[in-house]
């Protein structure tokens, strides 16, 4: 056997789409790692690419150059899809806190607020989390662009929930963008395609180099219609099966890739991901914030886009990143729910030995009591309590009046026409009395 034949044999024998640790690596990282015995980095990369080409599934979506996007499904992706099918669809081991009708709205509203804050902060909003929560829960008018971005995002998430049973249309995408960018862009840039004269590029903030130049504006009408058709088609097309989570992630990627608007593309793309997941039955996703996870490592998020575009339109990199983000977000939700329910249970235990209070507080009141114990002199208002728990004004008012007038756990005061319910500094003593 001559040297060329021997080399070809070694390349074919190490024919795997992943490295020895099971990782689906891009050349950007692989070139720095030790290659398998008998191969250099370039030969190893050739071997990986040969294996991946045999696995690729093509999508009916094209790059700006007219070539199809594609993806492979290595074991890493299969494991994550299986995990999400078990947990993100909410069928197995779902927390009682979000299946219980008494607590579900509380945590749903919390998640909508969290995603609104984190998605906006990813795009530059600088308002603190506490201020943003207070603005939304008290229905306060935004005071600056950052607050307006967050409020817009919150309203967009509500719009997505309302539209989850509808098919995706260009009009729906435009309305979503209009909600997301209202009063933060020039009015003539809201809810419309960018134009060729807008000169839009994705730029590396550190080096100021162009990372991505989106398709020409004159392609956008056709490309958005193709994306809507893709979103609305049944998951089975002919003999090909496309996993619904993969479809949702592809929607996220393609809207960001096409960059059809002057601004707000990332927020619109992430909102479409939520719409697709909800439409396809993954209702647990309403309770998680993927933007919170992405915000913790924004460079990885950017590289997932870049790796796809620089390696044969291979969406596997972006799929792996997003599946990992969703997995972490679901785990974060479970940790949060455990902590919150533990805190509510602790507040409830304080009342066990008090016949005056035992069994007298509902979940909303117990959650408020727990907060009040940690925040003496904090003021609560009916509207904030109402919006925090997704109940009517009358129900929220009854909760607070009961805690102040009947149980003496809050101090009721009035400023102008509005009542405030203040956590007393001696709240623990009042409970023990």
Residue, then its C-alpha position, 0 to 999 in steps of 0.5 A: x500500500x502506497x503512502x497516499x492510500x495508507x493516509x486515505x485509509x487512516x482518514x476513513x478509519x477515524x471517520x466520526x463526526x465528533x471527537x473522542x469526548x463526543x463533542x461536535x467541534x468547529x475548526x476554530x477549536x479543533x485545530x488547536x487540539x491533538x489529532x488522532x494518531x497518524x493524522x494532522x489537524x487538517x486531515x482530522x478535519x477532513x475525516x470529520x467533515x466526511x462523516x458529517x456529510x453522510x449525516x446531514x439533513x437539508x432544510x428548505x431554507x437558503x443562505x444569501x448565496x442560495x445554498x441550503x442550510x443543513x444539520x447533523x444529529x449526533x448523539x449529543x443532540x439526540x440526548x438533549x432532544x430526548x431530555x426536552x421531550x420528557x421535561x419541557x413538554x411538562x408531562x413528567x416530573x413537572x413541579x406542582x407549583x406550575x400545575x397547581x391553578x393557585x400558583x401557576x399564574x404567579x410563576x407564569x407572570x414571573x417568567x414573562x417578566x424575566x424573559x422580557x428583562x433578560x432579552x432586552x438587556x442582551x440588546x443593551x437595556x441597562x435598567x436594573x431587574x428590581x426597577x424593571x419588575x416594579x415598573x411592570x407590576x405597578x403598571x408604571x409608565x417607562x421613564x427611558x428607552x431601557x424601560x420601554x424596551x423591557x415593557x415592549x418585550x413583556x407585551x410581546x411575550x403576552x402577544x406570543x401567548x395569545x397567538x400560539x394557536x395561530x399560523x405564522x404570517x408576515x403580518x404577525x411577524x411585523x406586529x411582533x416587531x412593532x410591539x418590541x420596538x415601539x417608542x424605541x426606534x424612529x417611527x418609520x423604522x418600526x414594523x417594516x423591512x429594512x431597506x438596502x440603503x440602511x446598510x445593516x451589519x452585525x459587528x463585533x463590539x470588541x474589534x468592530x469587524x463585520x461578523x455577518x452581512x444579511x441578505x439583500x433587502x430586496x430578498x426579504x419578502x420572499x425569505x420571510x414567506x418561506x420562513x412562515x411556510x416552514x414554520x406552519x408545515x407539519x413536522x412530517x413532510x413526505x418521509x422526512x421528520x423534523x423534530x419540533x424543537x429543532x424547528x423552533x431553534x431553526x426559526x430563531x436562527x433564520x430570523x436573526x440570520x435574515x436580519x429583516x429589520x433595522x433593529x430588534x431582530x434578536x428579540x424578534x427571533x427569540x420571541x418566535x422561538x417561544x411561539x413555535x415551542x408553545x404551538x408545538x406543545x412544549x408549554x413548560x417553555x412559557x415558564x423559563x427564560x432562555x435569554x437569561x442563560x444566553x446573557x451569561x455567555x453572550x460570546x458563545x451565542x454569537x459564535x454559534x451563529x458564526x460557526x454555522x455561517x462559516x462551516x457549510x451552513x451547518x446549523x448543528x452548532x446553533x442547535x447544540x448551543x440552544x439545546x444546552x441553553x434550554x436545558x440549563x433554563x429548565x434546570x434553573x426554573x426547577x431550582x427557583x421553584x424549589x426555593x420559592x416553595x420552600x420559602x412559602x412553606x417556611x412562612x406557612x410553618x410560622x402560622x401552625x401554632x397560631x390558631x388565629x392565623x393557621x389556614x387563613x392565608x392563601x398562596x398569594x398572601x403567604x408569598x407576600x408574607x414571606x417577602x414582608x418578613x425580609x423587607x420591613x417597611x416595604x409598601x405593597x399596592x393592590x395593582x402590583x399584587x394583582x399583576x404579580x399573580x394574574x388575578x382580578x383587582x377585587x381578588x388582589x384588594x381582598x387579599x391585602x385588606x384581609x391581611x391588614x384589617x382582619x389579621x393585623x399583618x400589614x399597616x394600611x395607609x392612604x396617599x391621595x386616592x391610593x392605599x398602601x399596605x406596609x410591612x410592619x417592623x414587628x411583623x414576626x412578633x405580630x405573627x407570634x402573638 
